[in-house]
Amino acid sequence: MAQRSSLSQRRAALEQEWSRWIPAGTPQGDSALRSEVAQSWLRSLRTVDPSCEHAPVADADVTARWAASSLRTPVSELTDQLRDITEGAGYVAAITDETGTILWSHGGPVMRRRAEQVNFAPGGRWDEAHMGTNALSLALRTEQPHTVFSAEHLVAALHGWVCYCAPIRGADGRQLGVLDLSTTWDRAHPLAMSTARTLVTAIETKLHHRMAASGVRLTCLGAARLIRDGAPVRLRPRHLELLTLLALEPEGFTHERLHFAVYGDRPVGTSTLKSEMSYLRRATGGDITSRVYRLVSPLSCDAVDVLAALEAGDTATAVELYRGPLLPDSDTPGIVQWREYLEVGVRTAVLSSGNVEHALRYGERAPHDIEIHEHALRLLPRGDGRRALAVARLHGALRD
C-alpha cells in the first residue's frame, strides 16, 4: 500500500510539473499524461531541461554517415512520395540512425524553418537522454510506432508540434533507426501515422529485396577478392581497384575524376577507362551507372565497414575488421590515398584508446609500428603476461 501511494505521489508531482510547462492556450489532449509518456518524462527529467531551445548536435560527420547508411538508397527511391507528403501537406520528414541522430530530413519551406529552429535537422540528437520525451525517442526505446502530441513533449519548445514515428528494421530484424513525420498540432491528422507506417514498410521492403539480391562481398584489406553467391569472381587487379574506389565513394565519380584516381597524370586515353568499366559491368552483373560511375546498390565491403566503424567512434569493430593495408600491392593514386586515410584513421583511434586489446590486436598487423607497441606496454599493468608479447614486438620493430 505504501509503494502504491508513493507511485501516486510521483505521478501527481509529474503532472504538476507537466502543467507548469504548458503555456496558456496550448492544447493538452487528455487531461492527464498517458502512461508511456509519463514514464518517459520521469526518465527524461534526469538529463534534459524542459526549457532547452533545441536538440544538441552530434559529434560525428553526419554527411558521411548518411552516405554510408543502408537506408540512404531506399529513402532516395521514395523521394517523390516524401516530397508530396512534406511539401503538399505541410509536414517535415526525418530519418534517424539507431542512436536517434537525424541523418536526413526534408520539408516544405515553412516547416523546414520551424524544424531548423529546434535542430530537427541532420546532426540533431533526438534520443530520450538528449531531447526528452518525443515520438522519435519513444519509438527508439520501445521499437514500436508512437505519436506525441503538443504538450506531451517534455521540451516546451516542441509544444506546438505533433510527431508520428515508426521504427525501421533491417532484414535481420535489427532496428536501424526511425522515420518521423512532424507538423504543427493544428494539422494533426488520423491518417498521418498510417502514412508513416506505410513509408517504413516500403523502406523495409526495399532493404529486404536488396539483401536478397546482393550476395556480393568485396575484400580489399590485406588481400583482394570478390565473392558472388558464395563463389569467387576472377577479376584483374585493375578491376578490383575500380570496384574498391566505387565502394568507398558511394556518391560516385565523373569520368574525369575516376580517370585521375586510377591513372593520375599518366597519358592514358579516355577510351581505356571506358573499356575497363564495360568489362567490370559484365563481371559484376551490370550494377554500375554510366553517366556518373556509381554502384546502383551498396556493395558489402570490408574497407567500407571499417570506415563506418571509425565514423561511429567504434574502435573495437574498426580494429577487428582491419586486416591490413588497402590493396597493398596497388600504386593507383586513388587507392594509395584511401589506404593512407584508413591506416591513419585506425591507428589514431588505437592510440587514442585506453583499451589495451585494441593496441595488441592492431599490433599484430603493424609489426613495424614502434609507437603502437610502446602504447600497448604503457597500458599493460606489471605482472600481465602479455607484456612479454608487447616487448618482443617492440624489440623486433626497433631492430628493423
C-alpha positions as CSV (number, residue, x, y, z in Angstrom):
1,M,0.0,0.0,0.0
2,A,2.9,2.4,0.8
3,Q,4.5,1.7,-2.5
4,R,1.3,2.4,-4.4
5,S,0.9,5.6,-2.5
6,S,4.5,6.6,-3.4
7,L,3.8,5.9,-7.1
8,S,0.6,8.0,-7.0
9,Q,2.5,10.9,-5.4
10,R,5.2,10.7,-8.1
11,R,2.6,10.7,-10.8
12,A,0.8,13.7,-9.3
13,A,4.1,15.6,-9.0
14,L,4.9,14.8,-12.6
15,E,1.6,16.0,-13.8
16,Q,2.0,19.2,-11.8
17,E,5.4,19.6,-13.5
18,W,3.8,19.0,-16.9
19,S,1.2,21.7,-16.3
20,R,3.9,24.2,-15.3
21,W,5.4,24.0,-18.8
22,I,2.2,24.3,-20.7
23,P,1.6,27.9,-21.9
24,A,-2.0,29.3,-21.8
25,G,-4.0,28.1,-24.9
26,T,-1.8,25.1,-25.7
27,P,-3.9,22.0,-26.5
28,Q,-3.3,19.3,-23.9
29,G,-5.2,16.3,-25.4
30,D,-6.2,14.1,-22.5
31,S,-6.4,15.8,-19.1
32,A,-3.6,13.5,-17.8
33,L,-0.4,12.2,-19.2
34,R,-0.6,8.8,-20.9
35,S,1.3,6.2,-19.0
36,E,4.1,5.7,-21.6
37,V,4.6,9.5,-21.8
38,A,4.6,9.9,-18.0
39,Q,7.3,7.2,-17.7
40,S,9.4,8.8,-20.4
41,W,9.1,12.2,-18.6
42,L,10.4,10.6,-15.4
43,R,13.4,9.2,-17.2
44,S,14.0,12.4,-19.3
45,L,13.9,14.9,-16.4
46,R,17.2,13.4,-15.1
47,T,19.1,14.6,-18.1
48,V,17.0,17.1,-20.1
49,D,16.0,20.7,-19.2
50,P,12.4,21.3,-20.4
51,S,13.3,24.9,-21.2
52,C,16.1,23.9,-23.7
53,E,15.5,25.5,-27.1
54,H,16.9,22.9,-29.5
55,A,18.4,19.5,-29.8
56,P,22.2,19.1,-29.3
57,V,24.4,18.4,-32.3
58,A,26.1,15.0,-32.8
59,D,29.9,14.9,-32.9
60,A,30.1,12.6,-35.9
61,D,30.2,13.6,-39.6
62,V,26.5,13.1,-40.4
63,T,27.0,13.6,-44.1
64,A,29.5,10.7,-44.3
65,R,27.3,8.5,-42.1
66,W,24.3,9.1,-44.3
67,A,26.3,8.3,-47.4
68,A,27.4,5.0,-45.9
69,S,23.9,4.2,-44.4
70,S,21.9,1.3,-45.8
71,L,18.8,3.5,-45.5
72,R,20.1,6.1,-48.0
73,T,19.2,4.2,-51.2
74,P,15.7,3.1,-50.3
75,V,14.9,6.6,-48.9
76,S,16.2,8.2,-52.1
77,E,13.9,5.9,-54.1
78,L,10.9,7.2,-52.2
79,T,11.8,10.9,-52.8
80,D,8.7,11.7,-54.8
81,Q,6.3,10.3,-52.2
82,L,8.1,12.0,-49.3
83,R,8.1,15.3,-51.2
84,D,4.3,15.1,-51.8
85,I,3.7,14.4,-48.1
86,T,6.0,17.1,-46.8
87,E,5.6,19.9,-49.3
88,G,2.0,19.2,-50.1
89,A,0.6,18.6,-46.6
90,G,2.9,20.8,-44.6
91,Y,5.0,18.2,-42.8
92,V,8.7,17.6,-42.3
93,A,10.1,14.1,-42.6
94,A,13.2,12.8,-40.9
95,I,15.3,9.6,-40.8
96,T,17.5,8.8,-37.8
97,D,20.1,6.2,-37.2
98,E,19.8,3.7,-34.3
99,T,21.1,6.2,-31.8
100,G,18.5,8.8,-32.6
101,T,20.7,11.2,-34.6
102,I,18.9,12.6,-37.6
103,L,20.8,11.7,-40.8
104,W,18.3,13.1,-43.4
105,S,15.3,15.4,-43.4
106,H,13.0,17.1,-45.9
107,G,10.1,19.5,-45.6
108,G,8.3,22.5,-47.2
109,P,9.8,25.9,-46.5
110,V,7.6,26.8,-43.5
111,M,8.0,23.6,-41.6
112,R,11.7,23.3,-42.5
113,R,12.3,26.7,-40.9
114,R,10.4,25.7,-37.8
115,A,12.4,22.4,-37.7
116,E,15.7,24.1,-38.0
117,Q,14.9,26.4,-35.1
118,V,14.9,23.3,-32.8
119,N,17.6,21.4,-34.8
120,F,15.1,18.9,-36.1
121,A,17.6,18.5,-38.9
122,P,20.7,16.4,-39.9
123,G,23.0,16.2,-36.9
124,G,20.3,16.8,-34.2
125,R,20.3,14.2,-31.4
126,W,16.7,13.2,-30.6
127,D,17.1,10.3,-28.3
128,E,15.5,10.4,-24.8
129,A,18.7,11.2,-23.0
130,H,19.3,14.3,-25.1
131,M,15.9,15.6,-26.1
132,G,13.5,14.0,-23.7
133,T,10.1,12.7,-24.5
134,N,9.2,12.8,-28.2
135,A,7.9,10.4,-30.8
136,L,11.4,9.5,-32.1
137,S,12.8,8.7,-28.6
138,L,9.8,6.6,-27.7
139,A,10.0,4.6,-31.0
140,L,13.7,4.1,-30.5
141,R,13.2,2.9,-26.9
142,T,10.2,0.6,-27.4
143,E,10.7,-0.3,-31.1
144,Q,7.0,0.4,-31.7
145,P,5.2,3.3,-33.5
146,H,4.4,6.3,-31.4
147,T,2.6,9.7,-31.6
148,V,3.4,12.5,-29.3
149,F,1.0,15.5,-29.3
150,S,1.8,19.1,-28.3
151,A,2.5,19.4,-24.6
152,E,3.2,15.7,-24.2
153,H,6.7,16.6,-25.4
154,L,9.0,17.2,-22.5
155,V,10.7,20.2,-24.1
156,A,8.4,23.3,-24.1
157,A,9.8,24.4,-27.5
158,L,8.0,21.4,-29.0
159,H,4.5,22.1,-27.6
160,G,3.4,23.5,-30.9
161,W,4.2,20.2,-32.7
162,V,2.7,16.8,-33.3
163,C,5.0,13.9,-34.3
164,Y,4.3,10.5,-35.8
165,C,7.1,8.0,-35.8
166,A,7.8,4.3,-36.6
167,P,10.9,2.2,-36.3
168,I,12.8,0.9,-39.3
169,R,14.2,-2.7,-39.1
170,G,16.7,-4.4,-41.4
171,A,16.3,-7.8,-42.9
172,D,17.8,-9.4,-39.8
173,G,15.2,-7.7,-37.6
174,R,17.7,-5.2,-36.1
175,Q,16.4,-1.6,-35.6
176,L,18.3,0.7,-38.0
177,G,16.6,3.9,-37.0
178,V,13.2,5.6,-37.3
179,L,11.1,7.6,-39.7
180,D,9.3,10.6,-38.3
181,L,6.6,12.8,-39.8
182,S,6.0,16.1,-37.9
183,T,3.9,19.2,-38.3
184,T,2.1,21.8,-36.2
185,W,-0.5,20.4,-33.8
186,D,-3.4,22.1,-35.7
187,R,-2.5,20.0,-38.7
188,A,-2.8,16.7,-36.8
189,H,-4.5,14.0,-39.0
190,P,-5.6,10.5,-38.1
191,L,-4.0,9.1,-41.3
192,A,-0.6,10.5,-40.6
193,M,0.5,7.5,-38.5
194,S,-0.7,5.2,-41.2
195,T,1.3,7.1,-43.7
196,A,4.4,6.9,-41.6
197,R,4.0,3.1,-41.2
198,T,3.4,2.7,-44.9
199,L,6.6,4.5,-45.8
200,V,8.5,2.4,-43.3
201,T,7.1,-0.8,-44.9
202,A,8.2,0.5,-48.3
203,I,11.7,1.2,-47.0
204,E,12.0,-2.2,-45.3
205,T,10.7,-4.0,-48.4
206,K,13.4,-2.3,-50.5
207,L,16.1,-3.2,-47.9
208,H,15.0,-6.9,-47.9
209,H,15.0,-7.1,-51.6
210,R,18.4,-5.6,-51.9
211,M,19.7,-8.0,-49.2
212,A,18.2,-11.0,-51.0
213,A,19.6,-9.9,-54.4
214,S,23.1,-9.0,-53.2
215,G,25.3,-11.9,-52.5
216,V,28.4,-9.9,-53.3
217,R,31.3,-9.3,-50.9
218,L,34.4,-7.4,-51.7
219,T,37.5,-8.0,-49.6
220,C,40.3,-5.5,-50.1
221,L,42.1,-5.1,-46.8
222,G,45.3,-7.2,-46.6
223,A,44.1,-9.3,-49.6
224,A,41.8,-8.8,-52.5
225,R,38.9,-11.0,-53.7
226,L,35.3,-10.7,-54.8
227,I,32.8,-13.3,-53.8
228,R,29.4,-13.6,-55.5
229,D,26.8,-16.0,-54.4
230,G,29.4,-18.0,-52.5
231,A,31.8,-18.4,-55.5
232,P,34.9,-16.3,-56.2
233,V,34.8,-13.9,-59.2
234,R,38.0,-13.7,-61.1
235,L,39.0,-10.1,-61.7
236,R,42.2,-8.4,-62.8
237,P,43.9,-6.1,-60.2
238,R,42.7,-3.0,-62.1
239,H,39.1,-4.1,-61.8
240,L,39.4,-4.8,-58.1
241,E,40.9,-1.3,-57.8
242,L,37.9,0.2,-59.6
243,L,35.4,-1.7,-57.6
244,T,37.1,-0.7,-54.3
245,L,37.0,3.0,-55.3
246,L,33.3,2.8,-56.2
247,A,32.5,1.0,-52.9
248,L,34.4,3.6,-50.8
249,E,32.8,6.6,-52.6
250,P,29.0,5.8,-52.9
251,E,28.2,9.2,-54.5
252,G,30.2,8.1,-57.5
253,F,32.8,9.6,-59.9
254,T,32.6,11.6,-63.0
255,H,34.6,10.1,-65.9
256,E,37.4,12.7,-65.4
257,R,37.7,12.3,-61.7
258,L,37.8,8.5,-61.8
259,H,40.3,8.7,-64.7
260,F,42.6,10.8,-62.5
261,A,42.0,8.5,-59.4
262,V,43.1,5.5,-61.5
263,Y,45.8,6.8,-63.8
264,G,46.9,10.1,-62.2
265,D,48.9,12.2,-64.6
266,R,49.9,9.4,-66.9
267,P,49.0,9.9,-70.6
268,V,46.2,7.3,-70.8
269,G,43.3,7.8,-73.3
270,T,39.7,8.1,-72.1
271,S,38.7,5.1,-74.0
272,T,40.8,2.9,-71.8
273,L,38.8,3.6,-68.7
274,K,35.5,3.1,-70.6
275,S,36.7,-0.3,-71.7
276,E,37.7,-1.2,-68.2
277,M,34.3,-0.1,-66.9
278,S,32.5,-2.1,-69.5
279,Y,34.4,-5.3,-68.5
280,L,33.7,-4.6,-64.8
281,R,29.9,-4.2,-65.5
282,R,29.9,-7.6,-67.2
283,A,31.8,-9.2,-64.4
284,T,29.6,-7.8,-61.6
285,G,26.2,-8.1,-63.3
286,G,26.0,-4.5,-64.7
287,D,25.2,-2.8,-61.4
288,I,27.2,0.4,-62.2
289,T,25.7,3.5,-63.7
290,S,27.2,5.1,-66.8
291,R,26.8,8.9,-66.8
292,V,28.3,9.1,-63.3
293,Y,30.2,5.9,-62.4
294,R,28.3,4.8,-59.3
295,L,27.2,1.4,-57.8
296,V,23.4,1.1,-58.1
297,S,23.3,-1.0,-54.9
298,P,25.6,-0.6,-51.9
299,L,28.4,-3.2,-52.0
300,S,29.3,-5.2,-49.0
301,C,33.0,-4.4,-48.5
302,D,35.4,-4.7,-45.5
303,A,37.0,-1.3,-46.1
304,V,33.6,0.4,-46.1
305,D,32.7,-1.4,-42.9
306,V,36.0,-0.1,-41.3
307,L,35.2,3.4,-42.4
308,A,31.7,3.2,-41.0
309,A,33.1,2.0,-37.6
310,L,35.6,4.8,-37.5
311,E,32.9,7.4,-38.2
312,A,30.7,5.9,-35.5
313,G,33.6,6.0,-33.0
314,D,33.6,2.2,-32.7
315,T,37.3,1.4,-32.4
316,A,36.8,-2.2,-31.4
317,T,34.9,-3.0,-34.6
318,A,37.4,-1.0,-36.8
319,V,40.4,-2.9,-35.3
320,E,38.6,-6.2,-35.6
321,L,37.8,-5.6,-39.3
322,Y,41.1,-4.0,-40.3
323,R,43.1,-7.0,-41.7
324,G,45.9,-5.0,-43.3
325,P,46.5,-2.2,-45.8
326,L,44.0,-1.5,-48.6
327,L,45.1,-3.4,-51.7
328,P,48.7,-3.4,-50.5
329,D,50.2,-4.1,-54.0
330,S,48.4,-1.2,-55.7
331,D,50.1,2.0,-56.7
332,T,46.9,3.5,-58.1
333,P,46.6,7.2,-56.8
334,G,43.1,6.9,-55.5
335,I,43.8,3.6,-53.8
336,V,47.0,5.0,-52.2
337,Q,45.1,7.9,-50.9
338,W,42.4,5.7,-49.3
339,R,45.0,3.3,-48.0
340,E,46.7,6.1,-46.1
341,Y,43.3,7.5,-44.9
342,L,42.2,4.2,-43.4
343,E,45.5,3.3,-41.9
344,V,45.8,6.7,-40.2
345,G,42.2,6.6,-39.0
346,V,42.5,3.1,-37.4
347,R,46.0,3.9,-36.0
348,T,44.9,7.2,-34.5
349,A,41.8,5.5,-32.9
350,V,44.0,2.9,-31.3
351,L,46.5,5.4,-29.9
352,S,43.6,7.4,-28.5
353,S,42.1,4.4,-26.9
354,G,42.8,3.3,-23.3
355,N,41.8,-0.3,-24.2
356,V,45.0,-2.4,-24.4
357,E,43.1,-5.1,-26.5
358,H,42.9,-2.5,-29.3
359,A,46.7,-1.9,-29.2
360,L,47.6,-5.6,-29.1
361,R,45.2,-6.5,-31.9
362,Y,46.4,-3.7,-34.2
363,G,50.0,-4.5,-33.3
364,E,49.6,-8.0,-34.9
365,R,49.0,-6.3,-38.2
366,A,51.6,-3.5,-37.7
367,P,54.7,-5.3,-36.6
368,H,57.0,-2.4,-37.5
369,D,55.0,0.3,-35.6
370,I,57.1,1.2,-32.6
371,E,54.6,3.7,-31.2
372,I,51.8,1.2,-31.2
373,H,53.9,-1.4,-29.2
374,E,55.0,1.3,-26.8
375,H,51.4,2.3,-26.3
376,A,50.5,-1.3,-25.5
377,L,53.3,-1.5,-23.0
378,R,52.1,1.6,-21.2
379,L,48.6,0.2,-20.9
380,L,49.6,-3.2,-19.7
381,P,49.9,-3.5,-15.9
382,R,53.1,-5.0,-14.4
383,G,52.7,-8.7,-14.0
384,D,50.5,-9.1,-17.0
385,G,51.8,-12.0,-19.1
386,R,51.0,-10.1,-22.3
387,R,53.8,-7.6,-21.6
388,A,56.3,-10.3,-22.9
389,L,54.5,-10.2,-26.3
390,A,54.5,-6.4,-26.5
391,V,58.2,-6.3,-25.5
392,A,59.0,-8.9,-28.2
393,R,57.1,-6.9,-30.8
394,L,58.8,-3.7,-29.8
395,H,62.2,-5.3,-29.9
396,G,61.6,-6.6,-33.4
397,A,60.4,-3.2,-34.6
398,L,63.4,-1.5,-33.2
399,R,65.8,-3.9,-35.0
400,D,64.1,-3.3,-38.4
